[in-house]
Every structure is written in structure tokens, then in C-alpha cells.
Amino acid sequence: MRLNQEAVAAETVRHLQALLRLETVNPPGNELIAAEYLAGVLQAEGLEPQVLKSAPGRGNVVARLKGSGQAPPLLLYGHTDVVPAEPEHWTHPPFAGEVHDGFVWGRGAVDMKGSVAQQLMVVLLLKRLAAPLKRDVIFAATADEEIGGADGYGMAWLVKHHPDLLRAEFGLTELGGYNLDLAGVTVYPIQTAEKGTVWLKARARGAPAHASQPRRDNAVVTLARAVDRLAARGLPYHLCDAAAGMLTALAEAAGGEAGDQLRALTQPERAEALLAGPLADHPLHPMLAAITHNTATPTGLSAGVQTNVIPATAEAVLDGRNLPGTDTAAFLDELRAVMGDHLEYDVTLESPPLQTSHRTPLYELMARTLRRHDPAARVVPYLMTGATDAKYLAPLGVPSYGFAPMRLPAGFDFMNLFHAHDERAPVDGLGWGVRVLFDVVAEYCAGSSDF
């Protein structure tokens, strides 16, 4: 079906603007207002959404567009909470949902209220067109992704209390389906895997004393040296299946010398030298390093009670991410080997890494649809270095792909807008992404997008 690009983009933007104007900063969340807004839109179209309150002010919405039941459902899901914003550093107010220069500005525009608005639009279009679905299409907009753990108020809570609302053959969520420039080649990643999470505190202990007499067993110094070793050495190289598939596909897409270098990253004896040398200034270097290593990034330091007192303890907060094939115990062994056995390590949050095969009919359909809408597209499987709510669905037997398509203008630094100042999404790119997502969902669930 040929959707009216301008009309679809305009309606998607209206819903995104409405969501951006709802301050669902987590903490405290207050996602119930977003759930109620989405429920109202869905009800107006004749659907029967369920608003599920997990705590005061915390809310999720789930709606099901019924099919014939010939095949298992497809789940479209995203989160409505956002991280805090510092308005004084923004060009346009982060909670106003204003359109300027062809972009919708606001906290959550890319992470991920923009994707929620696109998924909503796809469900609305399928309903309006009375699509002959052979599968149910489930829409879920949830709370508490940004800081939620296993005891959170969003997807984890739904899986625990309402699993039957979410069971599906596959789920589609963030992050993939957008264009990147790789050595002049247009590449579209589709997320097929994500690293696990191991958040922790590393603690050094020493002898408290008067600071006028320096001591060798100063906890602050001990911790600082351990953090410096981590920064200098990092953790060892690993190549998991998801990273190997991604690097091979990127190499084929790039070709030439760039392709040879990317392909060489699958070779342990060459990878470290390339990352430290020829690829050190590559714009994708942080990602390339992260998909070939477990990582531990210091994000906080705390110690001391007074200037003239050597403290008994010093702590570093570490954001650890482990590759598929590595569990928490193995990750901690690697960390101890670098930072030292003399520190205490307390894990505060963990979730397992995930992998979904890119050799499925749904993946092939997504790739084929991207190429149809952009003939220059080279589609590659993507290992995400962060984490999504897919980790809570996996135990239900629901594998996920990151597929929230969006066509980005040249030079648009999409990935660096997540959690950053001046977060914004392109109006035309949102509309383009709705058409791509609609075609995928319609063909997968109805056998065609031509009704």
C-alpha cells in the first residue's frame, strides 16, 4: 500500500509532540500519563487497550489488534520514560515538543518516544485499513526502562504479572533500522543481540589516619591506581557470534581497505593492534572496541569525609557490559585480573546478554523492506552495546529485534543524541520509518501490505 508520506509524518509528529510534553522523567517516572494518552488514542480508533498500573503514577498500556490466529502474534514494544534533561543547555525546551528546522525537539525524541509514536501509528493504520491479519499485533508502551531492574515497574513487572499479554513469536523494539554512512556506503543495522549488564561497585579499604602523614595503605590511592589500570588496559578481546556476523557484514558493505580492516577485527592476533592504531580515530571506534570486548566503565567515585582525614574506604561505580557467551562470574574474573583481587566487588544490577538469529524470515523481510525503500541500503546484523527491555521478554520465549526504522539526514549524529542535550528526530525520517515499519508488520502479519 502507498501511504501518504506527509499525512503519516504529520500524524506521527502530533503524537510524538504530545508524548514529549508529558514529563515522564525517571525517576520518578510518572509514565501513567503517557499510558493514558496512548490508551485514549487507541480507544478512539475502536481498540480496547489495557492500562496497567504497577505503582502510584507508574503505568503501562497494552493493546491487541486481533488476527485470525493462524500464526503467533507479533509484539511492538517501547518505553515511555526518559532520562533527566538540563534545559539551560538545550537550544529548544526539552519538554515542549517543538518543531524547528525539520526536527521534533525534546527529551525522548529518539529514546524512545519517537519509536513509540511510530509503532502506535502502524497499529492505527492497520486498524483503519481493516488489514486481514493472520497474527495478532500487540502494542505495548511501558514504564521504567531507563533505570528499571528485575523488580521494576515496566516490562519486568508486566512479564511477572501479565505474561499472557506479551507472548509472541517475535518482538520489535529499539534500536535499529536507521542509516549510517560507512566509507561512503549506506548501512542499516538491525539489532540482533545485546550485551549483558553488570553494574557494580569496586571498593578499596585502607587504614584511616590523619592526612598530614601520607600512608601507603590509603584507600583512595589504592582505588585510583586500580581505576587507572582499568582505563589503560581494558578487558581482554573476545569474538562472539553476533559480533563476527556484524563485522563480516560491515566489511562486505565497506569493501576496499576499510573492509579489510573491519574483517581483520575478527582475528584476535590483529584486532588489538588495529584498534590501537589505524582504527583509533575511526568514528565507529568506540562501538568496534565494545563489541569485541567485555567493558567496565568508571562512572562514579566516592571517598572521604573531611580534607584532613584519610578515609577507611573508597568506592568506584562501574558500568559493566558482558558479551554473549560470557556470564557474570567470568566477567568478574576478568575485572579482578586487571583491577586486583584486593578490592571488593559488589554487583548492584545484572542482566544476561542476548542473541537472536539473523537467519529468520522476519529478519530477511526487514532487510528486504529496507532495501525496497532505500535501494542503496546495505543491511547488517547489529550487536548493541547497551541493553533494552528485551532481556525481560527472553525468559518468556519471546526473541526480539531492534527495529525502529528512521531515515536520517546526512551528517546527523543520531547515536550521540541518546541521553544528550538537544535530542531531536527528523520529521521526514519519522514518516519514512512508519512506512517501512508498516510494510514489515503488514506483510509479516497479513501476508501483504497492499490492501
C-alpha positions, 0 to 999 in steps of 0.5 A: 500500500502507498501511504501518504508520506506527509499525512503519516509524518504529520500524524506521527509528529502530533503524537510524538509532540504530545508524548514529549510534553508529558514529563515522564522523567525517571525517576520518578517516572510518572509514565501513567500519563503517557499510558493514558494518552496512548490508551485514549488514542487507541480507544478512539480508533475502536481498540480496547487497550489495557492500562496497567498500573504497577505503582502510584503514577507508574503505568503501562498500556497494552493493546491487541489488534486481533488476527485470525490466529493462524500464526503467533502474534507479533509484539511492538514494544517501547518505553515511555520514560526518559532520562533527566534533561538540563534545559539551560543547555538545550537550544529548544525546551526539552519538554515542549515538543517543538518543531524547528528546522525539520526536527521534533525537539525534546527529551525522548525524541529518539529514546524512545518516544519517537519509536513509540509514536511510530509503532502506535501509528502502524497499529492505527493504520492497520486498524483503519485499513481493516488489514486481514491479519493472520497474527495478532499485533500487540502494542505495548508502551511501558514504564521504567526502562531507563533505570528499571531492574528485575523488580521494576515497574515496566516490562519486568513487572508486566512479564511477572504479572501479565505474561499472557499479554506479551507472548509472541513469536517475535518482538520489535523494539529499539534500536535499529533500522536507521542509516549510517554512512560507512566509507561512503556506503549506506548501512542499516543495522538491525539489532540482533543481540545485546550485551549483558549488564553488570553494574557494580561497585569496586571498593578499596579499604585502607587504614584511616589516619590523619592526612598530614602523614601520607600512608601507603595503605590509603584507600583512595590511592589504592582505588585510583591506581586500580581505576587507572589500570582499568582505563589503560588496559581494558578487558581482554578481546573476545569474538562472539557470534553476533559480533563476527556476523556484524563485522563480516557484514560491515566489511562486505558493505565497506569493501576496499581497505576499510573492509579489510580492516573491519574483517581483520577485527575478527582475528584476535592476533590483529584486532588489538593492534588495529584498534590501537592504531589505524582504527583509533580515530575511526568514528565507529571506534568506540562501538568496534572496541565494545563489541569485541570486548567485555567493558567496565566503565568508571562512572562514579567515585566516592571517598572521604569525609573531611580534607584532613582525614584519610578515609577507611574506604573508597568506592568506584561505580562501574558500568559493566557490559558482558558479551554473549557467551560470557556470564557474570562470574567470568566477567568478574574474573576478568575485572579482578585480573586487571583491577586486583583481587584486593578490592571488593566487588559488589554487583548492584544490577545484572542482566544476561546478554542476548542473541537472536538469529539473523537467519529468520524470515522476519529478519530477511523481510526487514532487510528486504523492506529496507532495501525496497525503500532505500535501494542503496541500503546495505543491511547488517546484523547489529550487536548493541552495546547497551541493553533494552527491555528485551532481556525481560521478554527472553525468559518468556520465549519471546526473541526480539529485534531492534527495529525502529526504522528512521531515515536520517539526514546526512551528517546527523549524529543520531547515536550521540543524541541518546541521553544528550542535550538537544535530542531531536528526530527528523520529521521526514525520517519519522514518516519514512520509518512508519512506512517501512515499519508498516510494510514489515508488520503488514506483510509479516502479519497479513501476508501483504501490505497492499490492501 
